[in-house]
């Protein structure tokens, strides 16, 4: 199977895992297990038992633990992106939409239960997906921002992809290492940073 392109991946993330009511219940249970026990201690057998299904039923929908965990992460990422889109839907200008999107994204990431649980319990398993092996994650998030701003993000030699990628990389950095000389303790401070440092990227 060929590796998905960023746009295809983003479409898959926004659509969420294709599953039925039983599959959704399995994902709900897997999420709670990951939140409670972390990645290493969550097993397919325990998820199946607590979801009230057989191991065979689970495997018909998710071919093993890796696929199950991936499906949970895809569903939660879709909620993350949709939450940002809804939060900025009423913002009129592209510049302010991306500023507010950055604010909401940083807030959501800092408060996300699953991200914080896995960072605390399984950082060695999670961090590569956000850093050294995070190209598709960055690309999908970048594509999401470009869809929010379109060609209007292009200024001079600065392309929409380039501007969006800077936003994404900074958001990941501040999420993983929040200690900074820049005050970013609340929404107002994150917004002030975005307006002072990021919004100018969209001006001539």
Secondary structure, DSSP 8 states (H G I E B T S, - for coil): -----HHHHHHHHHH-----HHHHHHHHHHHHHHHHHHHHH--HHHHHHHHT--HHHHHHHS-SHHHHHHHHHHHHHHHHHHHHHHHHTT--SHHHHHHHHHHHHHHHHHH-HHHHHHHHH-HHHHHHHHTTT-HHHHHHHHHHHHHHHGGGG-BTTB-HHHHHHHHHHHHHHHHH----SS--SSHHHHHHHIIIIIGGGG--
